[in-house]
């Protein structure tokens, strides 16, 4: 399993790279100012960073208990990303609606668009992270 230090590195790298992409892309896609998209992005990143740490810790503990290891197949990586984004979506929907002064339905469209981006991003980032920082047990296997 990954160490706490490795999990913190993962969470920070994930959020910094994600913000560098989502703020300009979200501003263009939704016609929002960079400031508004930045507030949504940074606020979401703060929540997502905490969620990322605890979600991945819990996911790996469940895998370790059920499967005896934490290696993730392609299908498990997809499930991992979908469950992560679904949980985050539920938490972020009300604050986005409030901050932008829009309905929950409109916020759902914004949030789903951001979640769609992060779904693909999380999948690709985690594949790259696992290759860049493999666990010693993975290298031996």
N, C-alpha and C positions, 0 to 999 in steps of 0.2 A: 504494500500500500504506500501511497505517497506521504511524505512528511508534511508537517504543518508549514514549514518554510517553503516547500515546493508548492503547496496549495496556495499560499499567499502570493508567490511569484506568478502562478497561473492566473489567479484572480486579477491581479494588478495589470499584467500584460494584456489580458483579455479586455478589460474595460478601457484602458488607454487606447489600444488599437481600434476598438469599437467606436469610441467617441470621435477619433480622428476621421472615421468614415461616416458615421451617422449624422453628425452635425451639418456638414455641407450638403450631403445627399438629402437629408430630411428637410432642410431649408428649401431646397429646390423642389422637392416632391410635393410639399404641403404649402408652399408659398409663405412660409413663416420667416420672420427675421432670424438672423443667426443667433441673436440673443435669446429669443423665445425657444428656438430649437436647442440651444445650449442649456437653458434651464431644464427643459424636459430631458435632454440627454444626460446632464450631470446628475440631476435628481434620480433619474432612472438607474444610472450607473451606480450610485451610492446604495440604492436598494438592491440592485442586481449583484453587487459585489458581495454583500452579506449573504444573499440567497445562494450565490455561486459557491461560496465556501461551505456552507452548511448542507446544501443539496448534494454537492459532490462527495463530501465526507459521508453523508448518509447513504448515498447510492453505492459507494465503494464498500461500506460496511455490510450492506445487504448482499452485494455480490460476493464478498468474502465469505459471508455466512452460508449463502445458498450454493455457490459454485466452487468455493475454496480458492478463488483467485480474483483478480480485478482486471483481467484482460477483456477488452470489449470488442466484440465482433462488429461488423458493419451494421447489421440489423440492431444490435444493442446500442450502438452509437446513435442511430436514428431515434430510437426510443428514448434514450438519455436526453437528447436535444429537445424532442417534443415535450416531454414531461417538464423539463426545466422551463421552457417558454410558457407552457400552460399555467404553471404556478405563478410565474412572474406577471403574466397578463392579468390575472385576477387581482393581484396586489396593486398594479399600476393604473388600472382603468379609472377609478374615481379621482385620483389626483390630477391626471391628465385632463379630464373633463373640467374639473374645477379651475385649473390654471389657465386653460385656453378659453374658458367661458362658453363651452359647447355642450351639447347633449351627450348623454352616455353612448348613444348610438354613433354619433360623430366621433367621439373619443374612441369607440371600439374600432372604427375604420382606421384611425391614426395608429392606435395601439397594435392592431393586427398587421398593419403595414410594417411597423417597426419590428414586431415579433417575427414576421416573415423574413425580414432582413437578418435579424439576429439568429433565427433558426439555421439559415444557411451558413452564416458567419460562425456560429458556435460549432457546427459540424466540422467545417473546414479548419477553424482555429484549433480544435481539440485533436484532430488528426495530425496537424502540423506540430502541435505541442508534444504529443506522444512520440513523434519521431525525433524532435529536437532534444527532448528530455526523457528518454526511455528509462524505465526502472531497470535495475541490474538483473532482476529475475526475468524480465522480458528479453534481455539481450542473451541470456544463457539459454532460453527456450527457443 
